[in-house]
Amino acid sequence: MSAHIDDGKFFSNHIIETKSPKTWKKSSEYNRKELPKNIVDDLNQSHTAAFLVIKNGELIHEQYWNGYHQSSKTNSFSMAKAVTVMLFGKALEEGKISNIDIHFSEYFDEFKTKGLAKNLTLKNLAQMESGLDWNEDYKNPFLPNAKAYYGKSLNKAVFTRNFKEEPGTQFEYQSGSTQLLGFAVKKAINQSLASYLSDKFWIPLGMEHNAEWSTDESGMEKTYCCIHSNARDFAKLGQLFLDNGKVGDHQILNLDFINQMRTPTQKSEEIYGMGLWINNDNPVKHYYFLGLQGQYIIMVPEHNMVIVRTGSYNDLLKNDRGRPDQVKFLVNETVKLFS
Protein backbone atom coordinates (compact mmCIF):
# COMPACT_ATOMS: atom_id res chain seq x y z
CA MET A 1 0.00 0.00 0.00
CA SER A 2 2.95 2.32 0.60
CA ALA A 3 6.60 2.46 1.60
CA HIS A 4 7.60 1.39 5.14
CA ILE A 5 10.69 1.80 7.34
CA ASP A 6 11.31 -1.96 7.34
CA ASP A 7 11.02 -2.69 3.63
CA GLY A 8 14.75 -2.65 2.87
CA LYS A 9 14.69 -6.44 2.80
CA PHE A 10 12.59 -6.36 -0.37
CA PHE A 11 15.24 -4.54 -2.44
CA SER A 12 18.75 -5.25 -3.61
CA ASN A 13 21.38 -3.06 -1.92
CA HIS A 14 24.98 -1.99 -1.61
CA ILE A 15 26.70 -2.24 1.77
CA ILE A 16 28.01 0.98 3.35
CA GLU A 17 30.91 -0.41 5.35
CA THR A 18 32.36 0.79 8.61
CA LYS A 19 35.79 -0.28 9.93
CA SER A 20 36.55 1.07 13.40
CA PRO A 21 33.24 1.48 15.25
CA LYS A 22 33.15 4.07 18.02
CA THR A 23 30.27 3.99 20.48
CA TRP A 24 28.70 7.20 21.74
CA LYS A 25 29.99 8.44 25.06
CA LYS A 26 27.10 8.42 27.52
CA SER A 27 26.40 11.56 29.52
CA SER A 28 26.41 11.30 33.30
CA GLU A 29 22.71 12.21 32.91
CA TYR A 30 22.04 9.38 30.42
CA ASN A 31 18.38 8.29 30.63
CA ARG A 32 17.98 9.85 34.09
CA LYS A 33 15.14 12.11 33.03
CA GLU A 34 11.83 10.60 32.10
CA LEU A 35 10.23 12.11 29.04
CA PRO A 36 7.18 14.20 30.00
CA LYS A 37 3.72 12.97 29.08
CA ASN A 38 3.27 15.37 26.15
CA ILE A 39 6.42 14.07 24.40
CA VAL A 40 5.62 10.42 25.17
CA ASP A 41 2.05 10.82 23.89
CA ASP A 42 3.29 12.43 20.69
CA LEU A 43 5.92 9.72 20.10
CA ASN A 44 3.46 6.91 20.85
CA GLN A 45 0.73 8.33 18.66
CA SER A 46 3.15 8.73 15.73
CA HIS A 47 4.36 5.08 15.90
CA THR A 48 7.90 5.98 16.89
CA ALA A 49 10.70 3.41 16.59
CA ALA A 50 13.60 5.38 18.14
CA PHE A 51 14.11 8.70 19.93
CA LEU A 52 17.65 9.87 20.76
CA VAL A 53 19.08 13.08 22.15
CA ILE A 54 22.78 13.99 21.93
CA LYS A 55 23.93 16.98 23.98
CA ASN A 56 27.50 18.38 23.93
CA GLY A 57 28.60 15.35 21.94
CA GLU A 58 27.26 12.83 24.48
CA LEU A 59 24.23 10.56 24.45
CA ILE A 60 21.82 11.91 27.07
CA HIS A 61 18.59 10.12 26.17
CA GLU A 62 17.79 6.94 24.21
CA GLN A 63 14.46 5.17 23.95
CA TYR A 64 12.88 2.60 21.63
CA TRP A 65 9.31 1.46 21.00
CA ASN A 66 7.38 -1.22 19.15
CA GLY A 67 10.08 -3.89 19.25
CA TYR A 68 12.85 -1.69 17.81
CA HIS A 69 16.21 -1.50 19.61
CA GLN A 70 19.68 0.04 19.51
CA SER A 71 20.87 -1.85 16.42
CA SER A 72 17.55 -1.92 14.51
CA LYS A 73 18.01 -0.61 10.97
CA THR A 74 15.22 1.47 9.52
CA ASN A 75 14.76 3.31 6.23
CA SER A 76 16.11 6.84 6.13
CA PHE A 77 13.69 7.72 3.34
CA SER A 78 14.49 11.26 2.17
CA MET A 79 17.12 11.89 4.85
CA ALA A 80 19.29 10.26 2.16
CA LYS A 81 18.82 13.38 0.02
CA ALA A 82 21.07 15.33 2.39
CA VAL A 83 23.59 12.46 2.34
CA THR A 84 23.62 12.58 -1.48
CA VAL A 85 24.29 16.33 -1.29
CA MET A 86 27.15 15.61 1.16
CA LEU A 87 28.68 13.25 -1.43
CA PHE A 88 28.29 16.00 -4.04
CA GLY A 89 30.17 18.36 -1.69
CA LYS A 90 32.94 15.85 -1.14
CA ALA A 91 33.32 15.24 -4.88
CA LEU A 92 33.59 19.03 -5.39
CA GLU A 93 36.18 19.28 -2.63
CA GLU A 94 38.26 16.50 -4.21
CA GLY A 95 38.06 18.05 -7.68
CA LYS A 96 36.11 15.13 -9.10
CA ILE A 97 33.40 17.69 -9.96
CA SER A 98 34.87 20.95 -11.24
CA ASN A 99 32.33 23.41 -9.81
CA ILE A 100 28.92 23.58 -8.18
CA ASP A 101 27.32 25.23 -11.24
CA ILE A 102 28.47 22.61 -13.75
CA HIS A 103 25.74 21.59 -16.17
CA PHE A 104 24.12 18.18 -15.77
CA SER A 105 24.57 17.78 -19.55
CA GLU A 106 28.36 17.60 -19.01
CA TYR A 107 27.69 14.12 -17.62
CA PHE A 108 24.77 13.13 -19.83
CA ASP A 109 25.02 14.43 -23.40
CA GLU A 110 21.37 13.79 -24.23
CA PHE A 111 20.42 16.68 -21.93
CA LYS A 112 22.17 19.16 -24.25
CA THR A 113 19.21 18.86 -26.60
CA LYS A 114 16.48 18.30 -24.00
CA GLY A 115 14.73 21.68 -24.15
CA LEU A 116 14.77 23.50 -20.80
CA ALA A 117 17.06 20.84 -19.29
CA LYS A 118 20.11 22.01 -21.23
CA ASN A 119 20.67 24.75 -18.61
CA LEU A 120 20.22 22.45 -15.61
CA THR A 121 23.09 22.63 -13.08
CA LEU A 122 24.01 20.31 -10.22
CA LYS A 123 23.37 23.17 -7.81
CA ASN A 124 19.79 23.47 -9.21
CA LEU A 125 19.30 19.79 -8.37
CA ALA A 126 20.72 20.15 -4.83
CA GLN A 127 18.51 23.18 -4.14
CA MET A 128 15.34 21.61 -5.59
CA GLU A 129 15.13 24.20 -8.36
CA SER A 130 15.41 21.85 -11.34
CA GLY A 131 12.10 22.53 -13.11
CA LEU A 132 11.58 18.77 -13.50
CA ASP A 133 8.04 17.50 -14.16
CA TRP A 134 7.64 15.18 -11.16
CA ASN A 135 4.93 14.09 -8.71
CA GLU A 136 6.02 13.30 -5.14
CA ASP A 137 3.63 10.39 -4.50
CA TYR A 138 4.69 6.93 -3.26
CA LYS A 139 1.24 5.32 -3.47
CA ASN A 140 -0.01 5.82 -7.01
CA PRO A 141 1.86 3.19 -9.10
CA PHE A 142 1.47 5.25 -12.28
CA LEU A 143 3.28 8.30 -10.91
CA PRO A 144 7.08 8.72 -11.10
CA ASN A 145 7.91 8.48 -7.39
CA ALA A 146 6.39 5.02 -7.04
CA LYS A 147 8.04 3.92 -10.29
CA ALA A 148 11.43 5.01 -8.90
CA TYR A 149 10.81 3.29 -5.54
CA TYR A 150 9.30 0.00 -6.71
CA GLY A 151 10.49 -0.19 -10.31
CA LYS A 152 13.45 -1.98 -11.85
CA SER A 153 15.20 0.99 -13.48
CA LEU A 154 15.93 4.38 -11.93
CA ASN A 155 17.32 5.52 -15.28
CA LYS A 156 13.97 4.83 -16.92
CA ALA A 157 12.03 6.43 -14.06
CA VAL A 158 13.88 9.76 -14.09
CA PHE A 159 15.58 10.22 -17.47
CA THR A 160 12.27 9.93 -19.33
CA ARG A 161 10.74 12.86 -17.43
CA ASN A 162 10.33 16.22 -19.13
CA PHE A 163 11.07 19.64 -17.69
CA LYS A 164 8.22 22.07 -17.10
CA GLU A 165 10.17 25.18 -16.07
CA GLU A 166 13.49 26.85 -16.62
CA PRO A 167 15.94 25.43 -14.02
CA GLY A 168 16.77 27.84 -11.19
CA THR A 169 13.49 29.73 -11.31
CA GLN A 170 11.30 27.93 -8.77
CA PHE A 171 11.63 25.73 -5.67
CA GLU A 172 9.81 22.40 -5.79
CA TYR A 173 10.78 19.52 -3.52
CA GLN A 174 11.25 16.43 -5.71
CA SER A 175 12.84 13.02 -5.30
CA GLY A 176 13.59 12.96 -9.03
CA SER A 177 15.95 15.94 -8.69
CA THR A 178 18.08 14.19 -6.07
CA GLN A 179 18.11 11.01 -8.13
CA LEU A 180 19.48 12.95 -11.10
CA LEU A 181 22.11 14.49 -8.82
CA GLY A 182 23.05 10.96 -7.69
CA PHE A 183 23.55 9.83 -11.29
CA ALA A 184 25.90 12.77 -11.95
CA VAL A 185 27.91 12.27 -8.74
CA LYS A 186 28.28 8.54 -9.41
CA LYS A 187 29.59 9.24 -12.91
CA ALA A 188 32.03 11.85 -11.57
CA ILE A 189 33.53 9.66 -8.82
CA ASN A 190 33.57 6.49 -10.93
CA GLN A 191 32.67 4.17 -8.05
CA SER A 192 29.49 3.15 -6.25
CA LEU A 193 27.96 5.86 -4.09
CA ALA A 194 27.76 3.42 -1.17
CA SER A 195 31.53 2.77 -1.30
CA TYR A 196 32.25 6.51 -1.57
CA LEU A 197 29.95 7.17 1.41
CA SER A 198 31.78 4.45 3.32
CA ASP A 199 35.25 5.86 2.51
CA LYS A 200 34.48 9.54 3.07
CA PHE A 201 31.96 9.50 5.94
CA TRP A 202 30.93 6.14 7.41
CA ILE A 203 34.48 5.03 8.29
CA PRO A 204 35.81 8.46 9.45
CA LEU A 205 32.70 8.97 11.62
CA GLY A 206 33.28 5.62 13.32
CA MET A 207 29.77 4.38 12.58
CA GLU A 208 28.82 1.46 14.82
CA HIS A 209 27.26 -0.66 12.07
CA ASN A 210 27.40 -1.24 8.35
CA ALA A 211 24.38 0.21 6.59
CA GLU A 212 22.62 -0.76 3.37
CA TRP A 213 21.64 1.52 0.50
CA SER A 214 18.79 0.17 -1.66
CA THR A 215 19.51 -0.02 -5.40
CA ASP A 216 17.60 -0.72 -8.59
CA GLU A 217 18.35 -3.82 -10.65
CA SER A 218 21.35 -2.17 -12.33
CA GLY A 219 22.97 -1.45 -8.95
CA MET A 220 22.25 2.29 -8.98
CA GLU A 221 21.58 3.63 -5.48
CA LYS A 222 18.20 5.24 -4.77
CA THR A 223 19.81 8.53 -3.89
CA TYR A 224 16.56 10.27 -2.94
CA CYS A 225 15.94 7.70 -0.19
CA CYS A 226 16.62 4.33 1.33
CA ILE A 227 19.75 4.22 3.48
CA HIS A 228 18.98 1.59 6.12
CA SER A 229 20.79 2.38 9.35
CA ASN A 230 20.18 2.77 13.08
CA ALA A 231 19.37 5.84 15.17
CA ARG A 232 22.79 6.06 16.84
CA ASP A 233 24.59 6.18 13.50
CA PHE A 234 22.08 8.63 12.03
CA ALA A 235 22.89 10.86 15.04
CA LYS A 236 26.56 10.92 14.00
CA LEU A 237 25.59 12.57 10.72
CA GLY A 238 23.89 15.31 12.75
CA GLN A 239 26.89 15.72 15.04
CA LEU A 240 29.12 16.22 11.99
CA PHE A 241 27.08 19.32 11.10
CA LEU A 242 27.18 20.66 14.66
CA ASP A 243 30.96 20.16 14.53
CA ASN A 244 31.14 22.09 11.24
CA GLY A 245 32.33 19.09 9.23
CA LYS A 246 35.07 17.97 11.62
CA VAL A 247 35.74 14.65 13.31
CA GLY A 248 38.29 15.49 15.98
CA ASP A 249 40.92 17.54 14.14
CA HIS A 250 40.05 16.05 10.78
CA GLN A 251 37.89 18.15 8.43
CA ILE A 252 35.90 15.55 6.50
CA LEU A 253 33.51 17.96 4.78
CA ASN A 254 34.36 21.48 3.70
CA LEU A 255 32.84 24.15 5.97
CA ASP A 256 31.91 26.45 3.06
CA PHE A 257 29.87 23.64 1.54
CA ILE A 258 28.23 22.80 4.87
CA ASN A 259 27.24 26.46 5.21
CA GLN A 260 25.67 26.34 1.74
CA MET A 261 23.71 23.24 2.74
CA ARG A 262 22.26 24.90 5.84
CA THR A 263 21.62 28.37 4.38
CA PRO A 264 17.97 28.71 3.35
CA THR A 265 17.33 29.76 -0.23
CA GLN A 266 15.22 32.70 -1.28
CA LYS A 267 13.20 30.63 -3.75
CA SER A 268 12.21 28.13 -1.04
CA GLU A 269 11.02 31.11 1.03
CA GLU A 270 13.78 30.37 3.55
CA ILE A 271 12.76 26.79 4.45
CA TYR A 272 15.27 24.70 2.44
CA GLY A 273 18.98 24.87 1.72
CA MET A 274 20.71 22.03 -0.11
CA GLY A 275 19.34 18.71 1.15
CA LEU A 276 18.46 20.20 4.55
CA TRP A 277 15.24 21.75 5.87
CA ILE A 278 15.66 24.89 7.95
CA ASN A 279 13.55 26.64 10.59
CA ASN A 280 14.85 30.04 11.59
CA ASP A 281 11.30 31.26 12.34
CA ASN A 282 11.16 29.26 15.56
CA PRO A 283 12.61 30.94 18.70
CA VAL A 284 14.90 27.87 18.95
CA LYS A 285 16.48 27.81 15.49
CA HIS A 286 17.19 24.39 13.96
CA TYR A 287 17.83 22.60 10.69
CA TYR A 288 17.34 18.96 9.81
CA PHE A 289 17.44 15.91 7.60
CA LEU A 290 13.82 14.94 6.85
CA GLY A 291 12.38 11.64 5.63
CA LEU A 292 8.90 10.36 4.78
CA GLN A 293 6.77 9.19 7.73
CA GLY A 294 8.78 11.17 10.26
CA GLN A 295 12.49 10.34 9.98
CA TYR A 296 14.44 13.25 11.48
CA ILE A 297 18.03 14.14 12.31
CA ILE A 298 17.64 17.59 13.88
CA MET A 299 20.54 19.93 14.66
CA VAL A 300 19.97 22.62 17.32
CA PRO A 301 23.22 24.66 17.29
CA GLU A 302 22.38 27.04 20.14
CA HIS A 303 22.03 24.07 22.52
CA ASN A 304 24.72 21.88 20.89
CA MET A 305 22.05 19.22 20.49
CA VAL A 306 21.14 16.52 17.97
CA ILE A 307 17.68 14.94 18.12
CA VAL A 308 16.92 11.78 16.13
CA ARG A 309 13.44 10.37 15.71
CA THR A 310 12.56 7.42 13.46
CA GLY A 311 9.21 5.74 12.97
CA SER A 312 6.43 5.02 10.51
CA TYR A 313 3.55 7.47 10.56
CA ASN A 314 1.60 8.51 7.49
CA ASP A 315 -0.47 11.30 9.03
CA LEU A 316 2.16 13.87 9.97
CA LEU A 317 0.79 17.40 9.86
CA LYS A 318 2.78 19.87 7.76
CA ASN A 319 1.23 23.20 8.65
CA ASP A 320 4.55 24.87 9.39
CA ARG A 321 5.17 26.26 5.87
CA GLY A 322 5.58 22.76 4.46
CA ARG A 323 7.61 21.52 7.42
CA PRO A 324 6.27 18.89 9.86
CA ASP A 325 4.80 20.42 13.02
CA GLN A 326 6.26 17.50 14.98
CA VAL A 327 9.83 18.69 14.35
CA LYS A 328 9.19 22.08 15.92
CA PHE A 329 7.32 20.46 18.82
CA LEU A 330 10.15 18.00 19.53
CA VAL A 331 12.78 20.74 19.33
CA ASN A 332 10.96 23.08 21.70
CA GLU A 333 10.02 20.40 24.25
CA THR A 334 13.37 18.57 24.18
CA VAL A 335 15.35 21.77 24.61
CA LYS A 336 13.09 22.69 27.56
CA LEU A 337 13.66 19.27 29.14
CA PHE A 338 17.44 19.10 28.75
CA SER A 339 18.46 22.75 29.17
Secondary structure, 3 states (H helix, E strand, C coil): CCCCCCHHHHCCEEEECCCCCCCCCECCCCCCCCCCHHHHHHHHHCCEEEEEEEECCEEEEEEECCCCCCCCCEECCCHHHHHHHHHHHHHHHCCCCCCCCCEHHHCCHHHHHCHHHHHCEHHHHHCCCCCECCCCCCCCCCCHHHHHHHCCCHHHHHHCCCECCCCCCCCCCCHHHHHHHHHHHHHHHCCCHHHHHHHHHHCCCCCCCCEEEEECCCCCECCCCCEEECHHHHHHHHHHHHCCCEECCEECCCHHHHHHHCCCCCCCCCCECCCCEEECCCCCCEEEEEECCCEEEEEEHHHCEEEEEEECCCCCCCCECCECHHHHHHHHHHHHHHC
